[in-house]
């Protein structure tokens, strides 16, 4: 269950944007309705990173997680995460590189400091963003998905309004646009146009369970 207005004592997931909020809400609602946590949209990776210090030093919250895009360079993004943790009052030792299954830092017993989770879209190790995570939910035997990718790939470079790094995003939204009843990514999960039995979705759900259960 997603807490609509999470307070300082509620488990919390901090995300980059509204799309992340809706995708994760619908994904957890379908597969893990017993989990209870709030989600806050911080409108960009800079704001997510900037919130780390305050959240991990807040006593009384059982767990807090941070979800952000890896973007073009996962190692560089992880270095930024480490830099923000280094500024915090609470001493937290992060691994040199993120856990492919989602990073979890155990709570400090007796201090009231929260358990910490970090997930970098799509899979903690690859360049990319939320749409690359969602692409794994498109059924393997879907016959329109290859056509959607081909359509985007055939747009001449001089006519494209998106950066090369956003090609995957364009492909996913092209596929969503030609469904029988086109919906945003989150709703497409709820209506099962997007499937959640794939390995990446299940790995993410397992990370949520380790963080919030």
C-alpha positions as CSV (number, residue, x, y, z in Angstrom):
1,X,0.0,0.0,0.0
2,X,1.3,3.4,-1.0
3,X,1.0,6.0,1.8
4,X,-0.4,9.1,0.2
5,X,1.2,11.7,2.5
6,X,4.2,10.0,4.2
7,X,5.3,11.5,7.4
8,X,8.7,11.5,9.1
9,X,8.2,8.1,10.7
10,X,7.0,6.4,7.6
11,X,9.2,4.3,5.2
12,X,9.9,6.4,2.2
13,X,11.0,6.0,-1.4
14,X,12.6,9.1,-3.1
15,X,12.3,9.2,-6.9
16,X,13.3,11.4,-9.7
17,X,9.9,12.2,-11.3
18,X,6.2,11.5,-11.6
19,X,6.8,8.7,-14.1
20,X,9.0,6.8,-11.6
21,X,6.3,7.4,-8.9
22,X,3.5,6.0,-11.0
23,X,5.5,3.0,-12.4
24,X,6.7,2.0,-9.0
25,X,3.3,2.5,-7.4
26,X,1.5,0.3,-10.0
27,X,4.3,-2.3,-10.0
28,X,4.3,-2.7,-6.2
29,X,0.5,-2.5,-6.2
30,X,0.2,-5.5,-8.5
31,X,3.0,-7.6,-7.1
32,X,3.6,-6.6,-3.5
33,X,0.4,-5.0,-2.1
34,X,1.4,-5.9,1.4
35,X,4.4,-3.5,1.4
36,X,3.6,-0.1,3.0
37,X,5.7,2.9,2.1
38,X,5.4,6.4,0.8
39,X,6.9,7.8,-2.5
40,X,8.0,11.4,-3.1
41,X,8.8,12.8,-6.5
42,X,11.8,15.2,-6.2
43,X,11.7,16.4,-9.8
44,X,15.2,15.5,-11.0
45,X,18.4,13.6,-10.0
46,X,20.0,16.7,-8.5
47,X,17.2,17.1,-6.0
48,X,17.2,13.4,-5.2
49,X,20.9,13.5,-4.5
50,X,20.6,16.7,-2.5
51,X,18.0,15.1,-0.3
52,X,20.2,12.2,0.8
53,X,21.9,13.9,3.7
54,X,18.6,14.9,5.4
55,X,16.8,11.6,4.9
56,X,19.5,9.2,6.1
57,X,20.1,11.4,9.2
58,X,16.4,11.5,10.2
59,X,15.8,9.4,13.2
60,X,12.5,7.4,13.5
61,X,12.1,6.5,9.9
62,X,12.5,2.7,9.5
63,X,13.8,2.8,5.9
64,X,14.5,5.2,3.1
65,X,15.2,4.3,-0.6
66,X,16.5,6.4,-3.5
67,X,15.7,5.7,-7.1
68,X,17.6,7.5,-9.9
69,X,18.6,7.0,-13.5
70,X,22.1,5.8,-14.3
71,X,22.0,8.0,-17.3
72,X,25.0,7.7,-19.7
73,X,27.6,6.6,-17.1
74,X,26.6,4.4,-14.1
75,X,30.0,4.7,-12.5
76,X,29.8,8.5,-12.6
77,X,26.3,8.5,-11.2
78,X,27.4,6.2,-8.4
79,X,30.4,8.5,-7.6
80,X,27.9,11.3,-7.2
81,X,25.9,9.2,-4.8
82,X,29.0,8.4,-2.8
83,X,29.9,12.1,-2.7
84,X,26.5,13.0,-1.2
85,X,26.8,10.2,1.5
86,X,30.3,11.5,2.4
87,X,28.7,14.8,3.3
88,X,26.2,13.3,5.8
89,X,26.6,13.4,9.5
90,X,25.8,9.7,9.7
91,X,28.8,7.6,8.7
92,X,27.7,5.2,5.9
93,X,30.1,2.9,4.1
94,X,28.9,2.4,0.5
95,X,30.4,-0.4,-1.7
96,X,32.8,0.7,-4.4
97,X,30.1,-0.1,-7.0
98,X,26.3,-0.6,-6.7
99,X,24.9,-4.1,-6.1
100,X,23.3,-5.4,-9.3
101,X,20.4,-6.6,-7.2
102,X,19.9,-3.2,-5.6
103,X,22.1,-1.8,-2.8
104,X,20.9,-2.1,0.8
105,X,22.6,-0.6,3.8
106,X,21.4,-2.0,7.1
107,X,20.0,0.2,9.8
108,X,22.2,1.1,12.8
109,X,20.8,-0.9,15.8
110,X,19.7,1.3,18.7
111,X,20.2,4.6,16.9
112,X,16.8,4.9,15.1
113,X,18.6,5.6,11.9
114,X,16.9,4.1,8.8
115,X,17.8,1.2,6.6
116,X,18.9,2.6,3.2
117,X,18.3,1.4,-0.3
118,X,19.7,2.7,-3.6
119,X,18.5,1.6,-7.1
120,X,19.9,3.1,-10.3
121,X,17.6,2.6,-13.3
122,X,17.5,0.4,-15.2
123,X,19.5,-2.4,-13.5
124,X,22.2,-0.7,-11.3
125,X,25.0,-1.5,-13.8
126,X,23.9,-0.4,-17.3
127,X,23.5,3.1,-18.7
128,X,19.9,4.2,-19.1
129,X,16.8,5.4,-17.4
130,X,13.2,4.4,-16.3
131,X,12.1,3.6,-19.9
132,X,14.8,1.0,-20.3
133,X,13.5,-0.6,-17.1
134,X,9.9,-0.5,-18.5
135,X,11.1,-1.9,-21.9
136,X,11.8,-5.2,-20.1
137,X,8.1,-5.4,-19.3
138,X,7.0,-5.6,-22.9
139,X,6.1,-9.2,-23.7
140,X,8.8,-11.1,-25.5
141,X,6.5,-12.3,-28.2
142,X,5.0,-8.8,-28.9
143,X,5.0,-8.3,-32.6
144,X,4.6,-4.5,-32.5
145,X,7.7,-3.8,-30.3
146,X,10.2,-4.5,-33.2
147,X,8.2,-2.3,-35.4
148,X,8.1,0.5,-32.8
149,X,11.9,0.3,-32.5
150,X,12.3,0.3,-36.3
151,X,10.1,3.3,-36.7
152,X,12.1,5.4,-34.2
153,X,15.4,4.1,-35.6
154,X,14.4,5.2,-39.2
155,X,13.8,8.8,-38.2
156,X,16.6,10.7,-39.9
157,X,19.1,12.2,-37.4
158,X,18.5,15.7,-38.6
159,X,14.7,15.3,-37.9
160,X,15.0,13.9,-34.4
161,X,13.9,16.1,-31.6
162,X,15.5,13.8,-29.0
163,X,19.1,13.1,-28.0
164,X,20.6,9.8,-29.0
165,X,20.7,8.7,-25.3
166,X,16.9,9.0,-25.3
167,X,16.3,6.6,-28.2
168,X,15.0,3.9,-25.8
169,X,12.6,6.3,-24.3
170,X,11.2,7.2,-27.7
171,X,10.8,3.5,-28.6
172,X,8.9,2.7,-25.5
173,X,6.5,5.6,-25.8
174,X,6.0,4.8,-29.5
175,X,5.0,1.2,-28.5
176,X,2.6,2.6,-25.8
177,X,1.0,4.9,-28.3
178,X,-0.2,2.1,-30.6
179,X,-1.8,-0.1,-28.0
180,X,-5.5,-0.7,-28.2
181,X,-6.1,1.8,-25.5
182,X,-2.9,3.9,-25.1
183,X,-2.0,4.6,-21.5
184,X,0.9,6.0,-19.5
185,X,3.5,3.5,-18.3
186,X,2.1,3.2,-14.8
187,X,-1.5,2.5,-16.0
188,X,-0.2,0.1,-18.7
189,X,1.3,-2.0,-15.8
190,X,-2.1,-2.0,-14.0
191,X,-3.9,-3.1,-17.1
192,X,-1.3,-5.7,-17.9
193,X,-0.3,-4.3,-21.3
194,X,3.1,-4.3,-19.6
195,X,4.0,-7.6,-17.8
196,X,5.9,-7.9,-14.6
197,X,7.1,-11.5,-14.6
198,X,10.5,-10.6,-16.2
199,X,13.7,-11.0,-14.3
200,X,14.4,-7.2,-13.9
201,X,11.0,-6.4,-12.5
202,X,11.2,-9.3,-10.1
203,X,14.7,-8.2,-9.0
204,X,13.4,-4.7,-8.3
205,X,10.5,-6.0,-6.3
206,X,12.9,-8.2,-4.3
207,X,14.9,-5.1,-3.5
208,X,11.7,-3.3,-2.4
209,X,10.9,-6.2,-0.1
210,X,14.4,-6.2,1.4
211,X,14.1,-2.5,2.0
212,X,10.5,-2.2,3.2
213,X,9.2,-5.6,4.4
